Each structure stands twice: as structure tokens, then as C-alpha cells.
Amino acid sequence: MARKRLSLLATICLAIAMLVPQYAMAAADPPSFSVSTDKSALNSGDEVTVTVKGSTLQDLYAYELHVYYDSDLLTFKTGSEKTALVGFSTPAKVVADGGGESHLVFAHTKSGSSPGDSGDLDLASFTFTAAANGKADVEVRKIRLVDSELAASTIDSHYGTSVQIGPSGGSGGSGGTSGSVPAEPAGTLTVTADQVKNGKPIEVPASAAVIKLPSNTDELLGKGTLSIVTSGKAELDIPSGVFSELKKTLTAAQLQGGSISLTIKPVDGAAKPTLGADTKLSGYSYELKLQWIAADGKTYDLHQFNEPVTLRLPIDASTDPKLASIFYLPDGGTPEFVGGTYENSVYVALLSHFSAYAVLEINKNFSDVPSGYWASGVIKELFAKQIVTGTTASTFEPNRSITRAEFTALLVRALGLKAEGTPAFTDIPAGAWYAADVATAYKAGIVQGVSSTTFSPGANITRQEMVTLAMRGYELMKGKPPVTASEPFKDEASISAWALDNVKKAASLGIVQGRAKGEFVPLGTSTRAEAAQMLYGIINKL
């Protein structure tokens, strides 16, 4: 009964103080606070005591502390709250916030006409039991102060510390990796359930490379998306379904007491990718990783996911966006083209797996394509977008004729078609480098054979064939274009009936022009440079 009366007295005193308008407490210097632990590392089952201290306090009569902690890793020891200050305290109240986080509310007050305390003071200590391995954060996020005149003030600044439970360091791979939490060299940002639910982007400071998310992030988001913005202005939009995918392969035991860890870390120093002489990095490359951290410290990575994640990477002002794209950077391997769209100094791409990504600018110079050549700029851009390649490391052969198989492969790349279908022609070996591209284009209705069974892959493609394939690809992606009147080619009568409509559409769109004297030359062979120009025209009309 005595304890209940004391608790009631402290609560009433604080309540009265809170009814008084909030005035800044007179002090020569504003107070400051800190949080410390009696251990920096411990094992599961051990106890750790957390102390909240105040400095340069003036006339402190009563106070209230809100102490947040990781309830998946720490369990508060009921009745362990202590203070050396004279007066009366309320028992620490545990409030479950969800998402693996709880907080304590602790209040203390003097009574009667007692003067307030001043100076550097230990306000309170709390004892916790380590429940699972990991890096546990403890943070004071709200402090209410009352002086002897009952003038009150509230401090909303955050003061915190952390303690390592179990082994530190380690890395996660596919499946479970035992015994250690991932290293956090640049710090961890803990995101609360309320922050996930409010729909606002999570802003990540430069000091943080790992974001700790509530275990039920997918439920908190509903059908929404979690947006992350780094200090370097890189952004990630992650649908709730991706977090569900992370958890769906785990057992109930693995899920119990776990949390979600998202890494979005700029790669610097020796870890930067090794690039060729024609390639340079624009901005930072970023390592992306999504993991489930189980209560025992094991990590479970999600590498592939069904719902795409949107990545936005800013580029340097010196970068030519026409020669840049987002690339995937495999460990020790050659950068792989992802692509993306460009707008307002930012490249945007949809990802299907986490790894390292960057914007790369590729400025390729071929010895046989001088800067003044009519198709030089187009060839540079298409090479940077991984649509065309050289015939050797240093040559392009712009005036060389292009075959039916070569143009088909280039068109499939330009349209970004996914490989599907099986070879339908007897003159295309299953192992030929172009077999998959021809099969894809055939299934999409872009190409046909020269007969019901043959394709003639090595035959030079004629101009009317090239335009027909290009327009079929355009219509597959965009639909039939409106045809406006244009000056007919002088040799229009020699264009095959099956190609004439497509030639007129291409001319109307400005994708194709005649050769000398306004003639189309339908049976003329197309060069590699002409094919590049045709593809460039199609891409820019999509």
C-alpha cells in the first residue's frame, strides 16, 4: 500500500506540473543528457544496466523519462528501476510499441517545499536481460523536466547507446548463416512501426549503412511501398510484397523474435568496381542487401524477388546521360547492363534482385568511326546501351553489310524482349549465337522465314526487310502509328507490296529516309551504320 501511495503522489505532482504552461527552466547552460551501460558486450542470458545521466541541471524537482529499447533482444527486469535522488518514483511502465520495440516510462518527484537538485546527476538506472544475439539499441527520446516552481519543459532530442549481445561481425549468404549479426561499420538506423505506417520516406543519414526495420513491416505497409532516401540522394521503393517474400520461406522458430535488416551502403575505396578505359563511374555504387536476422543471430538473405524494386541513382553533373545507364556489379565480374530511364539528373531502374549497382558512363571510340562520321553519335549511344557491339575491340565496320540474323538480334536487344520460344527453322542450329533472338522475335511476330522452314540467317538483310522488321517491333511495343502524308519515294513502285505499308509508316515517323535522289532502294543491302540509325529511331519513338 505504501508503494502505491508513493506512486500516486509522484504521478499527481507531475500531472500538476504538466498543467502549468511550458516555460524554459532558467539555467546558465542548457541541460544535456547521456545514456551509458555497465557492459559494452554480453552473452544471451546476461544482465546489463543502463544509466541515464543529466548534466548542468538546474532546480530539478521532478522528471519523466521515456526509454526505448529493442524488445526482441532485451527484456526489462521488472522492479530494477533505481535512482539515488531523494523523493518518490513511479514503477517503470513497459509500453509495447510493436515491430520489435518497447519503451519504459519512469517518473520521479520531490514533495512539499523541497528545493530542486542541480548539477550533474544520475537520473535513473534500469536493468535488462539479454534475450537474443544482436546489436541492441537503447535510446531516451523524451524527457520532461519540472522545477520547484512547477514550471515544466519537454526535451524531444534523442540520446542513446547500444550493446552487443553475442558475437559481432559476420555476413549473410543464401539460406541461414550462423552465429553472428552482419557487421555495421557505418552504424544502424532503427525505424519504428509508426515511421513505416505514416508513409513518409525514411531518410538515412550518412552515418548509417544498415536500416533495422520492424519484423512486421509487410503488415504495416499493407499494399503500400517503403521509400528509402539516402544522404547521397539514392532512393529505393520497396513494395510490401518483397518483405513478405523474405519471410515466407522461414519457419515459425526462425521468425520468432527476428527483425529485418536492409543494407544500402555506398561502396568506396578499394571496393569500387574495376572498370575499362572507356567506362567511368557516375556518383556512387551502392551495395543493396535485404536480410532476416533471426533471434539466434543467423541471417537469411532474399536475393531474387517477384515484385520489382525501384532504384533511383543521381548522376554527376559531368556525366552525359545519353551514354549512361544503371549496371549490376557482380563480385569480381564484368558489369551487367540493367538500363533504366533518365529524368532530372536521376536514372531509374526496376530491380529483380539485390546486389551492387551503379550508374556507368561508357564513351566508346572505334578507330573506323571518326567523330565527324554521320552515325558516330548514334553508334556511341547504342554501344553505351549495350545494343550494338564492335566487330573487334577497336573496330565497328560501319559500312559492312548486316545479315538477317544480326539485325534480328539487335532489334530484340533494342526492344528489351525477354528470351522465349524455340527455334522454328531448320537452318538455325540450336547452339547458334543468334538462335534465341530469332526464336524470341519469331514468337513475338516480328520475323518470318524466307520459307515455312528456313530463315536464311546469313543472308544480307535488304532495306525493305529491315524497315518491315523495325516497324513490327515498333507496333508490338507502341501500337499502330498514325500515317501522315509524306513525299513518296521515286522508286515506290519497286517496293514489294508486303513491305510498302511499313515503309510508308516509317517514313511518316521520320525513322527512314531515302538514299540519293529521293529513292528508297528497297532491295539494297543495309549497312551496320544504317541499322544502328534505324534502331536509334525506333527507340526514340517508343
C-alpha positions, 0 to 999 in steps of 0.5 A: 500500500505504501508503494502505491501511495508513493506512486500516486503522489509522484504521478499527481505532482507531475500531472500538476506540473504538466498543467502549468504552461511550458516555460524554459527552466532558467539555467546558465547552460542548457541541460544535456543528457547521456545514456551509458551501460555497465557492459559494452558486450554480453552473452544471451542470458546476461544482465546489463544496466543502463544509466541515464545521466543529466548534466548542468541541471538546474532546480530539478524537482521532478522528471519523466523519462521515456526509454526505448529499447529493442524488445526482441533482444532485451527484456526489462527486469521488472522492479530494477528501476533505481535512482539515488535522488531523494523523493518518490518514483513511479514503477517503470511502465513497459509500453509495447510499441510493436515491430520489435520495440518497447519503451519504459516510462519512469517518473520521479518527484520531490514533495512539499517545499523541497528545493530542486537538485542541480548539477550533474546527476544520475537520473535513473538506472534500469536493468535488462536481460539479454534475450537474443544475439544482436546489436541492441539499441537503447535510446531516451527520446523524451524527457520532461523536466519540472522545477520547484516552481512547477514550471515544466519543459519537454526535451524531444532530442534523442540520446542513446547507446547500444550493446552487443549481445553475442558475437559481432561481425559476420555476413549473410549468404543464401539460406541461414548463416550462423552465429553472428549479426552482419557487421555495421561499420557505418552504424544502424538506423532503427525505424519504428512501426509508426515511421513505416505506417505514416508513409513518409520516406525514411531518410538515412543519414550518412552515418548509417549503412544498415536500416533495422526495420520492424519484423512486421513491416509487410503488415504495416505497409499493407499494399503500400511501398517503403521509400528509402532516401539516402544522404547521397540522394539514392532512393529505393521503393520497396513494395510490401510484397518483397518483405513478405517474400523474405519471410515466407520461406522461414519457419515459425522458430526462425521468425520468432523474435527476428527483425529485418535488416536492409543494407544500402551502403555506398561502396568506396575505396578499394571496393569500387568496381574495376572498370575499362578505359572507356567506362567511368563511374557516375556518383556512387555504387551502392551495395543493396542487401535485404536480410532476416536476422533471426533471434539466434543471430543467423541471417537469411538473405532474399536475393531474387524477388517477384515484385520489382524494386525501384532504384533511383541513382543521381548522376554527376553533373559531368556525366552525359546521360545519353551514354549512361545507364544503371549496371549490376556489379557482380563480385569480381565480374564484368558489369551487367547492363540493367538500363533504366530511364533518365529524368532530372539528373536521376536514372531509374531502374526496376530491380529483380534482385539485390546486389551492387549497382551503379550508374556507368558512363561508357564513351566508346571510340572505334578507330573506323568511326571518326567523330565527324562520321554521320552515325558516330553519335548514334553508334556511341549511344547504342554501344553505351546501351549495350545494343550494338557491339564492335566487330573487334575491340577497336573496330565497328565496320560501319559500312559492312553489310548486316545479315538477317540474323544480326539485325534480328538480334539487335532489334530484340536487344533494342526492344528489351524482349525477354528470351522465349520460344524455340527455334522454328527453322531448320537452318538455325542450329540450336547452339547458334549465337543468334538462335534465341533472338530469332526464336524470341522475335519469331514468337513475338511476330516480328520475323518470318522465314524466307520459307515455312522452314528456313530463315536464311540467317546469313543472308544480307538483310535488304532495306525493305526487310529491315524497315518491315522488321523495325516497324513490327517491333515498333507496333508490338511495343507502341501500337499502330502509328498514325500515317501522315502524308509524306513525299513518296519515294521515286522508286515506290513502285519497286517496293514489294507490296508486303513491305510498302505499308511499313515503309510508308509508316516509317517514313511518316515517323521520320525513322527512314529516309531515302538514299540519293535522289529521293529513292528508297532502294528497297532491295539494297543491302543495309549497312551496320551504320544504317541499322544502328540509325534505324534502331536509334529511331525506333527507340526514340519513338517508343 
